[in-house]
């Protein structure tokens, strides 16, 4: 489409649709990620993926005073890439994770001087290397960073997003720049028990501190069938493994 819808809920069960928060005539809008710079200027930053002139995809950023928008486009950040996610570390440092699609679906991380400005060069942190990431294409995408007890969990999706074997894995590291070690028992969310193709998630913290994973999945095992959003609680076991 040419923009993003917004839905609001007080209980994560009943949802109210609001007007579009961002529109762009270039089209091909997908994979939005919103960052609240609450320890900075207080604004909301929408990292979007859109069609780029000449073909392919690009990542840009738009800004608003609130989560409902309207978001105003500010700048293009990365060409031939998708699936941006901004992470703020405990020391205030900002890191942009995204998927570079040219030459393969590789996940990179880019230091940010502020939510609009890159600094330095990007670092590759994840690429497809194991069987579950290669069931439909050779893909690692949809990065999302989660820090827990000083350890960095780079969560991501693998295989093709339009197939039932799309799944979620994670890799851990001691720095937001890596290196990251993939969890041996990946994927942590996969097809089974009526679930098909769970992937490209975000993790949000509820008012009570509980973690929730929001993701999309398919309504059948057919390729390129309808997808819908789902939400499940996320926790860590006694070995600090995500469940």
N, C-alpha and C positions, 0 to 999 in steps of 0.2 A: 504494500500500500504506500500511501504518501504521507503517513504520519503515525502517531501512537495514541492508543486509547488509554484512559485511566479509569480504574475501578477502586472504590473506597469501601472499607469494611471496618466495623467496630468489633467484630467477633471472629473474623476469618471464615465465616460460613455464609453470611448474607452480604451481598456486594451490590453497590450502586454505581452505575456507569456515569462518568462525567464527560464533559466535552473533550475533544482531542487536545492534548497538551502541546503538541508540536506537529506542524505540517511542513512539507517540502515538495515542490513540484518535480524534483528529480526522481522521486519514487524509489521503490525497492527498500523501503524502511524495514529494518528488522533489528533484533538483538539490542534493545535499549538498556542502558545501565545508568542509574541516577545516583549521584554522590552529593550529600549535604555537607558543605564546607563549614560546619558549625563552629569549628575552632579557628576559622579564618574570617571571610567576609560574610558568612551566614547565608550565602546564596546556594541554590541548587544547580548542579551541573548535569546535563543530559548528554551522555556519550552515545552517539547513534552510528548506525551503518546505513549507507545510502548508495544508490547507483552513482558511478563517477562518469564524467564525460570521457568518451573514448572506450567505454566498456569496463566491466569489473566493478569492484566495490571500494568504498573509502570510509574511513572513520573521521567523524567530526564531533564538535561539542557545541552545545547550546546552553544558555543560562536563563534562569528565572528566579524570582524572589520567593517562590513557594513550590511545593511538589506538584501542584495541579497546573503549573505553567501560567500563562503561555511562555514557552521557551523560545528565546531569540537566538538564532544561529550566530556563532561567533567566529569559528575558524575550522578549517580542515586540519587534521592531525597526521593521518597516515593513509597513503594510497595502497591499493591492492591488498587490503586487510579488512577484517571483520571482528566482531565480538569483543569490544573494549570493556574493561572493568578497571575502575580506579580504586586503589587501596591506600589508606592512610595508616602509617605505622605509629607506634606509641610515641615516638619522638617527633611526630609531625611531618616526617618525610612522606612524599607522595610517589606512588608507582603506578604506571599504567600498564596493565596486562592486555594483550590482544593476540589475535591469530593472523599470521601472515599467510596468505593463500598462494602467493606466487612461489613456485618451486616446491609446493607441498604445504600441508596444513600444520605449520609450526607455531607454537606459542612463544611469544617474546615479552619481555618486560622493559619498560622505558622509564627512567627517572624523570620526574616532573618538578620544575621549579615552582610551579603553581598549577591549579587545575587547567590552565590554558596553554602552558608553555613547557615544551620539552627541554631537557638538558642532557648533554652527553649522547652516547650512542646506545641503541637497544641491545639487549642480551637475549639470545635464544635460551629457553629453559626447558621446553618439552617438545618432542616430536614423536610421530608414530613409530613404535619399535616392537610392540607385542601384538599377539593375535587378536585380542578383543578390540583393539583400536583399528583393525584392518578388515573387519568382516564385510563392510560395504564401503569400499574406498579405503584410503589410508589417511586417517583423520585424527588430529587432536585439536580441539577448539573449545569455545565457551569457558575461558578461564575465570575462576573466582577465588580470591585469596581469603583465607581465614587464619587468624593467629590465635593460638591456644597454649597457655603456659610457656610462652617463649619460643614455641615451635611454629613454623610457617607451614600451613597446609594449602598447597596449590591444587585446588579441585578443578577438574576439567571433564570434557566429554569426548568420547571416541567412537569411531565407525561413522556411517552416514546418518545425518539427522532425519532423513526421510525413510529410514528402515527400522524394523522392530528390534534390531540388535544395538541400536544407539544406547549408550550407557555412560555412567559417571564413575570416574576414578579419582584418585588423589595421589599427590606426591609430597613428601616432606623435606624441609630444609632448615638450616639455621640462619638463613638470611633471606630477605625478600628477593634478592637477585640470584638465589640458588648457590650451589648446585642443589637440585632436587632429586630425591630417590623415590621412584614409583612404589606404591604399596604392593606387596607381593600378592595380596588376595583381591586386587582390583578385578572387575569393577565392583564398587560398593552399592550401586543401584543398577539393576539390569532387568531384562524381560523375565517374566515368571508370575504365576498366580494371577493371570489376567492382565498383567502390566506389560505394555509393549513400548519399547523405545524411550525410556525415561532419560532426559538429558537437558543440557544447557540450563543450568540452575543458577539461582542466587541464594545466598544465606542471609537472613535478616534476624535481628534480635527483637523479641517481643518486650512489652513493658515490664514483664516479670523477669527478664533476663534469659528466658528460654530461647533457644535457637530453632529456626524454622528454615527448611529448604523448599524453595519454590522452583518448580521446573515444568517442562512440558512433556507430554507423552502421547502416544497414538491410541486410537480407539479400536484398532485391530492389528493383526500381523501383516496386513497388506502393505506393500511399499507405497509411499506417498499418499497415505490415507489421511483422514482428519486428525488434527492434533488439538489438545486442550491443556489448560494449566492445572497443576495439582500442587498440593502443599503437604509436607509431612514434618514431624518434629525431628531434630537432629541432635545427637548427643555423643559423648565420648565414653568408652568403657574404661575399666581400671588400668588398661594398658595404653590409654590415650589414643585409641583407634576410633575413627569416626563410625557411627552407626545411625 
